[in-house]
Amino acid sequence: MKNTFEKIYEVVKQIPYGKVATYGQIAFLAGNPHWSRVVGYALHANPDPDNIPCYRVVNRFGEPSKAFAFGGINRQISLLENEGVEFKDGKVDLKKYVWDGK
């Protein structure tokens, strides 16, 4: 049986190139809509950032993480911009870039 972090990582691996998901969305898809903070903890402890694209997860306002564990907020922004995700006033347009979960 998978533990909570493993469930979260499985969902994050599904976020397509050029898309983002929110912490709450990942929590819901991993099985518990109340796990938003747990998603943050899991991503901070990401054991395989090359295969678990935690940089594609933003907050409910479309903002990147100020505590991005793999190079800081500017690195997260850079990784997303390299995939064509645009930022306006420090935020991703969720209507345009949010993953539909399918």
Phi and psi restraints in degrees (value plus and minus 20) as a CYANA .aco file:
   2 LYS   PHI     -96.7   -56.7
   2 LYS   PSI     123.8   163.8
   3 ASN   PHI    -103.3   -63.3
   3 ASN   PSI     154.8   194.8
   4 THR   PHI     -77.9   -37.9
   4 THR   PSI     -68.8   -28.8
   5 PHE   PHI     -81.1   -41.1
   5 PHE   PSI     -60.9   -20.9
   6 GLU   PHI     -82.1   -42.1
   6 GLU   PSI     -59.5   -19.5
   7 LYS   PHI     -82.2   -42.2
   7 LYS   PSI     -63.2   -23.2
   8 ILE   PHI     -83.3   -43.3
   8 ILE   PSI     -66.2   -26.2
   9 TYR   PHI     -82.0   -42.0
   9 TYR   PSI     -57.8   -17.8
  10 GLU   PHI     -81.6   -41.6
  10 GLU   PSI     -59.3   -19.3
  11 VAL   PHI     -89.5   -49.5
  11 VAL   PSI     -66.4   -26.4
  12 VAL   PHI     -79.9   -39.9
  12 VAL   PSI     -56.4   -16.4
  13 LYS   PHI     -81.1   -41.1
  13 LYS   PSI     -41.3    -1.3
  14 GLN   PHI    -107.1   -67.1
  14 GLN   PSI     -31.8     8.2
  15 ILE   PHI     -85.3   -45.3
  15 ILE   PSI     101.5   141.5
  16 PRO   PHI     -90.2   -50.2
  16 PRO   PSI     137.1   177.1
  17 TYR   PHI     -72.3   -32.3
  17 TYR   PSI     113.9   153.9
  18 GLY   PHI      60.4   100.4
  18 GLY   PSI     -11.6    28.4
  19 LYS   PHI    -145.3  -105.3
  19 LYS   PSI     142.8   182.8
  20 VAL   PHI    -150.4  -110.4
  20 VAL   PSI     144.3   184.3
  21 ALA   PHI    -156.2  -116.2
  21 ALA   PSI     138.8   178.8
  22 THR   PHI    -115.2   -75.2
  22 THR   PSI     141.8   181.8
  23 TYR   PHI     -76.9   -36.9
  23 TYR   PSI     -64.2   -24.2
  24 GLY   PHI     -83.8   -43.8
  24 GLY   PSI     -58.9   -18.9
  25 GLN   PHI     -83.8   -43.8
  25 GLN   PSI     -64.1   -24.1
  26 ILE   PHI     -83.1   -43.1
  26 ILE   PSI     -63.5   -23.5
  27 ALA   PHI     -77.6   -37.6
  27 ALA   PSI     -68.4   -28.4
  28 PHE   PHI     -79.8   -39.8
  28 PHE   PSI     -68.6   -28.6
  29 LEU   PHI     -88.4   -48.4
  29 LEU   PSI     -44.1    -4.1
  30 ALA   PHI    -104.4   -64.4
  30 ALA   PSI     -27.5    12.5
  31 GLY   PHI     100.6   140.6
  31 GLY   PSI     -25.9    14.1
  32 ASN   PHI    -171.6  -131.6
  32 ASN   PSI      90.5   130.5
  33 PRO   PHI     -84.8   -44.8
  33 PRO   PSI     -29.1    10.9
  34 HIS   PHI    -113.3   -73.3
  34 HIS   PSI     -14.0    26.0
  35 TRP   PHI    -111.4   -71.4
  35 TRP   PSI      -4.1    35.9
  36 SER   PHI     -72.7   -32.7
  36 SER   PSI     -66.4   -26.4
  37 ARG   PHI     -86.7   -46.7
  37 ARG   PSI     -57.1   -17.1
  38 VAL   PHI     -82.5   -42.5
  38 VAL   PSI     -57.6   -17.6
  39 VAL   PHI     -78.5   -38.5
  39 VAL   PSI     -64.2   -24.2
  40 GLY   PHI     -79.3   -39.3
  40 GLY   PSI     -64.7   -24.7
  41 TYR   PHI     -82.6   -42.6
  41 TYR   PSI     -63.6   -23.6
  42 ALA   PHI     -82.0   -42.0
  42 ALA   PSI     -63.7   -23.7
  43 LEU   PHI     -88.3   -48.3
  43 LEU   PSI     -54.9   -14.9
  44 HIS   PHI     -85.2   -45.2
  44 HIS   PSI     -49.8    -9.8
  45 ALA   PHI    -118.7   -78.7
  45 ALA   PSI      -6.7    33.3
  46 ASN   PHI     -66.1   -26.1
  46 ASN   PSI      95.7   135.7
  47 PRO   PHI    -100.6   -60.6
  47 PRO   PSI     -30.5     9.5
  48 ASP   PHI    -167.9  -127.9
  48 ASP   PSI      47.5    87.5
  49 PRO   PHI     -81.5   -41.5
  49 PRO   PSI     -39.2     0.8
  50 ASP   PHI     -90.1   -50.1
  50 ASP   PSI     -46.5    -6.5
  51 ASN   PHI    -136.7   -96.7
  51 ASN   PSI     -30.3     9.7
  52 ILE   PHI    -138.1   -98.1
  52 ILE   PSI      77.2   117.2
  53 PRO   PHI     -96.9   -56.9
  53 PRO   PSI      50.4    90.4
  54 CYS   PHI     -83.4   -43.4
  54 CYS   PSI     -39.9     0.1
  55 TYR   PHI     -86.6   -46.6
  55 TYR   PSI     -34.2     5.8
  56 ARG   PHI    -104.1   -64.1
  56 ARG   PSI     -16.9    23.1
  57 VAL   PHI    -124.3   -84.3
  57 VAL   PSI     106.5   146.5
  58 VAL   PHI    -146.1  -106.1
  58 VAL   PSI     150.6   190.6
  59 ASN   PHI     -99.6   -59.6
  59 ASN   PSI     158.6   198.6
  60 ARG   PHI     -85.6   -45.6
  60 ARG   PSI     -32.6     7.4
  61 PHE   PHI    -117.9   -77.9
  61 PHE   PSI     -20.9    19.1
  62 GLY   PHI      66.5   106.5
  62 GLY   PSI      -6.5    33.5
  63 GLU   PHI    -109.8   -69.8
  63 GLU   PSI     120.4   160.4
  64 PRO   PHI     -91.7   -51.7
  64 PRO   PSI     148.4   188.4
  65 SER   PHI    -100.8   -60.8
  65 SER   PSI     107.1   147.1
  66 LYS   PHI     -87.2   -47.2
  66 LYS   PSI     -39.7     0.3
  67 ALA   PHI    -131.9   -91.9
  67 ALA   PSI      10.9    50.9
  68 PHE   PHI     -74.3   -34.3
  68 PHE   PSI      99.9   139.9
  69 ALA   PHI     -92.1   -52.1
  69 ALA   PSI     -32.7     7.3
  70 PHE   PHI    -136.8   -96.8
  70 PHE   PSI      28.8    68.8
  71 GLY   PHI     103.9   143.9
  71 GLY   PSI     -18.7    21.3
  72 GLY   PHI      67.2   107.2
  72 GLY   PSI     154.8   194.8
  73 ILE   PHI     -79.3   -39.3
  73 ILE   PSI     -59.7   -19.7
  74 ASN   PHI     -86.4   -46.4
  74 ASN   PSI     -53.0   -13.0
  75 ARG   PHI     -87.0   -47.0
  75 ARG   PSI     -62.6   -22.6
  76 GLN   PHI     -82.0   -42.0
  76 GLN   PSI     -64.8   -24.8
  77 ILE   PHI     -80.3   -40.3
  77 ILE   PSI     -65.1   -25.1
  78 SER   PHI     -80.9   -40.9
  78 SER   PSI     -65.2   -25.2
  79 LEU   PHI     -80.4   -40.4
  79 LEU   PSI     -61.8   -21.8
  80 LEU   PHI     -89.7   -49.7
  80 LEU   PSI     -62.9   -22.9
  81 GLU   PHI     -82.4   -42.4
  81 GLU   PSI     -54.3   -14.3
  82 ASN   PHI     -83.5   -43.5
  82 ASN   PSI     -41.0    -1.0
  83 GLU   PHI    -116.0   -76.0
  83 GLU   PSI     -14.5    25.5
  84 GLY   PHI      72.0   112.0
  84 GLY   PSI     -16.4    23.6
  85 VAL   PHI     -97.0   -57.0
  85 VAL   PSI     107.8   147.8
  86 GLU   PHI    -119.8   -79.8
  86 GLU   PSI     126.4   166.4
  87 PHE   PHI    -133.6   -93.6
  87 PHE   PSI     120.9   160.9
  88 LYS   PHI    -152.4  -112.4
  88 LYS   PSI     103.3   143.3
  89 ASP   PHI      34.1    74.1
  89 ASP   PSI      18.1    58.1
  90 GLY   PHI      57.7    97.7
  90 GLY   PSI      -8.7    31.3
  91 LYS   PHI    -150.1  -110.1
  91 LYS   PSI     132.8   172.8
  92 VAL   PHI    -107.9   -67.9
  92 VAL   PSI     119.3   159.3
  93 ASP   PHI     -95.4   -55.4
  93 ASP   PSI      80.3   120.3
  94 LEU   PHI     -83.2   -43.2
  94 LEU   PSI     -50.8   -10.8
  95 LYS   PHI     -82.4   -42.4
  95 LYS   PSI     -51.3   -11.3
  96 LYS   PHI    -111.5   -71.5
  96 LYS   PSI     -57.1   -17.1
  97 TYR   PHI    -132.6   -92.6
  97 TYR   PSI     -25.2    14.8
  98 VAL   PHI     -91.4   -51.4
  98 VAL   PSI     119.1   159.1
  99 TRP   PHI     -92.3   -52.3
  99 TRP   PSI     118.8   158.8
 100 ASP   PHI    -101.3   -61.3
 100 ASP   PSI     -21.0    19.0
 101 GLY   PHI      60.7   100.7
 101 GLY   PSI     -10.8    29.2
